[in-house]
Amino acid sequence: MYKVVWLARFAKGLDTAEGRRRWAATHVGFDERPDLGGYIRNFATESFGTAAPLAIDGYSCCFFKDEAQFERFNEHTLMRMSPEQGPGTFDMDHMVGMSAVLREHPVIEGPTGPFKCAWVFRLKDAYRADARRYLQSWISGPWRVPGATRLLHNVVEHRLGISPGDAGGDRADFDVLTEAWFQEQPSFEWQRPSDLFDVSWTEAGHAVRLEEFVVKAP
């Protein structure tokens, strides 16, 4: 599986409701595309742990068989979007550093629940070069000990590189995306962020609650 993510902010001055409407309209018909293995759209609804405005307005994940299939999709679909579908809806400069190919590391493979949240963060320089080893120690943690977590499903995703086709060189504004699903908000509140990852590895990040739309299941 070849997974690509676009973490997005709406264009400056664009109303959130209108931005969501345009985002959804841009991808009408994606569920019927044979050259797209899966597509999930997530709208950010609130930030956790801060009173600041949302750092992102949401993100999309697309799934492909391999890089070649993605490149064909990118050429025939993404590169042909109208100005309204691109810079008229999204902050394109922000998206350059927040688009990437991901490697999934499943931590808990249970059913997904109705309460979804995500953490997006950068690793400190000392950890970035050997990110896979540090993430593996996290993934191998005591998750299956009874009472250790109320997570239903958890996936850690390590950035492999810039999304092919992006202009922006080697710019990378995040290293890890962690997606987590709970049954309800009290279970999320019981699960401390420090239980989910070693915050001493990170230098910047944010957490958001999400409204998930599985347009095409991968």
N, C-alpha and C positions, 0 to 999 in steps of 0.2 A: 504494500500500500504506500502511496505517495501522498502525503498530506500537506496542504498549504493553508496558512492563516493570514488574514488581513485584519489587523486591529485598527479601527477607524474612529476618527472624529468628524463631525459634520462641518461643512464649510462655515466660515465665520458669518454670523448673522442669520443662519438658517434655523428656523424653528424646529424643535425636536420632533414634534408630531409630523411635520412636513418632511423632515429628513427621513424618518422611518417609512413614511408612505413611499417616497422616491426609492429608497433602498429596496423595499419589497417589490415595487413595480419593475425595477431594473432587472430583477432575477425571475420574473414570471416565465414559466416554461422550463426552468432548470430541472424540475422533477422528471421531465420527459426526455432529457438529453442522454443519449446512449454513450456519449463521450465523457460523461461526468459520473463518477462512481458514487458520489454522495455529496450533499450540501446541507450545512446547518448554519442558520443565522441566529445571532444572539444580540439582543438589545440590552444595554446596561441600564438598570433602573435606579441604583443607588450605590454610593461608596461606603465602604466599611472602614472604621477606625479614623475617619477624618471628616471635618466639616467642609472641606474644600469641594469645589465642583467636580463632576465626573472627569476623570483623566481620559477616558475613552467613552464613546457613545455606543460601542458594541464591536462585534467582530464576526467574520464569516470564516468557516472552515470548508474547504473543498477537498474531496478525496478522488485520487486517480490511480490507475493501474501502475503507472510509472511516469518518469519525467517526460518522456516523449509524448504521452497522451496529454499531459498538462500543457506542454508547449504548443500542441495543436489547438487545444481549447483556448489558450491565452491568445494565440494569433487570430483565431476566427471569432472570438467572442469578446474578451476583455479589451483587446487593443482596438476594437471597433465601436466602443461605447460612445454615445454622444456626449457633448460637453455637459449637458444637464445630468447625465448619468455618472460622470466623473467629477471634475472640479466644481460643477454646479451643486453637487451633493456632499462631497467629501473634501476634507483638508488633505490634499494630495501630498504636500510636503511632509506632513506627519506620517502618512501611510508608508512613505519610502522606508523609513527606519523601523516600521512596525509590521512589515510583511516578511514572511519567512517560510521555508520548508521545515517541517517538524518531524522529530522522531518520538513516537509515543512509547511511554513506559507505564503500562497498567500497574496500578498499586492494589486497588480493590476492584474486582470485576463482578460486582453485583448489579442489580437493576438500577437504572437511573431513576431519580426521584423528582418531585415537583419543585424542590427548592435548589436552584443551581447558583453557584458562585465561582469566581475565578480569581486567581492571583497572577499578576504579571510582574516580573521583576528582573533586574540585572544582577549578575554575580559580581563580587569583588574581583579585581584583577588577579589576585593570588589564586582564585579558584576557577577562573574562566578557562584556563588552558587545559585543565583536567576535569572539566565539568562532568563528564560521564561517570568518573569514579565517585565523585561526591554525590551525584544523583543516585547512583546504585546503592550507596550506603543508606540513603534515605528510603529508597524503594524496598530495601531488605529489612527495614525496621520492624518493630514488634506489632504490626498492624493486625495480625490475626489472633492476638491475645484477647480473650473475652473481656469486654468492657473498655478496651483501649480506644475505641472510636465509635462514633455513630454515623460515620460515612456509609452511604450505600454504594457509591461508585466513585473512584478517584483515578485520574490519569495525569501523569506528569509528562510534559512535552518539552523536549530539549531542542533548542534552535540549532539546525544543521547549517543553515546558510541563508543568504538573501534569496527571496523568491525570484526565480528566473524571469527575466523580462523587465525587472524593476530598474529604473534609472536611479542612480544614487551610489554607485560604487559599492564599497564594503560597509556602508553605514549600518549599524545595528543598535537599536535603542532598547532591546530587551534580550534576555537569554533563555528564560524559562516561562512557560505558561502552564499553570496547574488548574485543572477543572475538577470541581467536586460537586456531588449531588447528595442532598439530604432529604429526609421525609418531610421535615418542616423546620421553621426558623429556630425553635428552641434547641433542636439537635445541633444546628450550626453554631448557636451561641455557646453550647456546652463544649464544642470542639475548639480549643484555643489554636490560633494560627501557629504558635510555636510547636504544637503537636504535629502539624502538617509538614513543616520544613524548618531547617536550622536557619534562623534569621541572621545568625552571625556571618553567613556566607553572602548576604545581600547588601547592596549599597543603595538601591532605590527600587521602589515598587508600589503597587496599589492593588486593592481588592475591590471587586464589584459584585453586586447581585445581578443576575441575568434573567431575562425572559427568553427562553429557548424556542426556536421554531425549526423542527426537523423537516426541511423541505423535501429532501430525498435521503432516506436512511442509507448510510454507507454499508 
